[in-house]
């Protein structure tokens, strides 16, 4: 082989090597750019996903708070509905075969003028069997309004006659509930 042929082979080898290196560098750069683009897209996707999860959690929290607000509003007697509230208590007593007498009604203000609610107290007496009276008191506690039983005294009624199988019980109670002004 002569020297020129070797030079041509050397030039061709160098040229092919340069082309291969250029293709390798171009391919490496393309792969790196694609990888960065994929990583950027993935980060944007994850950020968007976290944003949506946060928005859903905020929306759920707002719904929960709305439900809590509704429940709180329902737990307070409306300023115009106190008579209906008392009627519900009387109906509950009647349903449980307990006779009831409402003795006193009173408003107990908290002392501040800005307070939109005050304590509405009811003092009453009932007469009925032990189980009916206990059922009445238990169901009274399940009213949608938040009722606090401040006083409850149960005494066996002395009928002065022969003792019956189901003796009567007298109760004296004082309950309080929040009421709008």
WONORMO-V921065 format. One record per backbone hydrogen bond with DSSP energy under -0.5 kcal/mol. CO is the residue of the C=O (numbers start at 1). NH is the residue of the N-H. E is the energy in kcal/mol with one decimal. If there is no record, write none. Layout:
# WONORMO-V921065
{{CO	NH	E} {CO	NH	E}}
This chain:
# WONORMO-V921065
{{2	6	-1.7} {3	7	-2.0} {4	8	-2.7} {5	9	-2.6} {6	10	-2.6} {7	11	-3.1} {8	12	-2.9} {9	13	-2.8} {10	14	-2.8} {11	15	-3.0} {12	16	-3.2} {13	17	-2.6} {14	18	-2.8} {15	19	-2.7} {16	20	-3.0} {17	21	-3.0} {18	22	-2.9} {19	23	-3.0} {20	24	-2.6} {21	25	-3.1} {22	26	-2.9} {23	27	-3.1} {24	28	-2.9} {25	29	-2.9} {26	30	-2.6} {27	31	-2.8} {28	32	-2.8} {29	33	-2.6} {30	34	-2.8} {31	35	-2.7} {32	36	-2.5} {33	37	-2.6} {34	38	-2.8} {35	39	-2.7} {36	40	-2.7} {37	41	-2.6} {38	42	-2.8} {39	43	-2.6} {40	44	-2.5} {41	45	-2.6} {42	46	-2.8} {43	47	-2.6} {44	48	-2.5} {45	49	-2.6} {46	50	-2.6} {47	51	-2.2} {48	52	-2.5} {49	53	-2.5} {50	54	-2.5} {51	55	-2.6} {52	56	-2.6} {53	57	-2.4} {54	58	-2.6} {55	59	-2.6} {56	60	-2.6} {57	61	-2.4} {58	62	-2.5} {59	63	-2.3} {60	64	-2.7} {61	65	-2.7} {62	66	-2.6} {63	67	-2.6} {64	68	-2.5} {65	69	-2.8} {66	70	-2.5} {67	71	-2.5} {68	72	-2.6} {69	73	-2.8} {70	74	-2.5} {71	75	-1.1} {73	76	-1.1} {75	146	-1.7} {77	180	-2.6} {78	81	-1.5} {81	85	-2.2} {82	86	-2.1} {83	87	-2.4} {84	88	-2.2} {85	89	-1.7} {86	90	-2.4} {87	91	-2.9} {88	92	-2.3} {89	93	-2.2} {90	94	-2.4} {91	95	-2.8} {92	96	-1.6} {93	98	-2.8} {94	97	-1.7} {99	127	-2.0} {101	103	-0.7} {101	125	-2.5} {104	123	-2.7} {106	108	-0.5} {106	121	-3.3} {107	109	-0.7} {108	119	-2.3} {112	115	-0.6} {116	181	-2.6} {118	120	-0.5} {118	179	-2.6} {119	108	-3.6} {119	121	-0.6} {120	177	-1.9} {121	106	-2.3} {122	175	-2.6} {123	103	-2.4} {123	104	-1.7} {124	173	-2.6} {125	101	-2.6} {126	171	-2.4} {127	99	-2.7} {128	169	-3.2} {129	133	-2.8} {130	134	-2.7} {131	135	-2.3} {132	136	-2.4} {133	137	-2.4} {134	138	-2.5} {135	139	-2.7} {136	140	-2.0} {137	141	-1.5} {139	142	-0.9} {140	143	-1.2} {145	147	-1.1} {146	178	-0.5} {147	149	-0.5} {148	150	-0.9} {148	176	-2.5} {151	174	-2.0} {153	172	-2.2} {155	170	-3.5} {157	159	-0.9} {165	167	-0.6} {167	130	-0.6} {168	157	-2.7} {169	128	-2.0} {170	155	-3.2} {171	126	-2.2} {172	153	-2.5} {173	124	-2.4} {174	150	-2.2} {174	151	-1.8} {175	122	-2.6} {176	148	-2.9} {177	120	-3.3} {178	77	-2.9} {179	118	-2.4}}
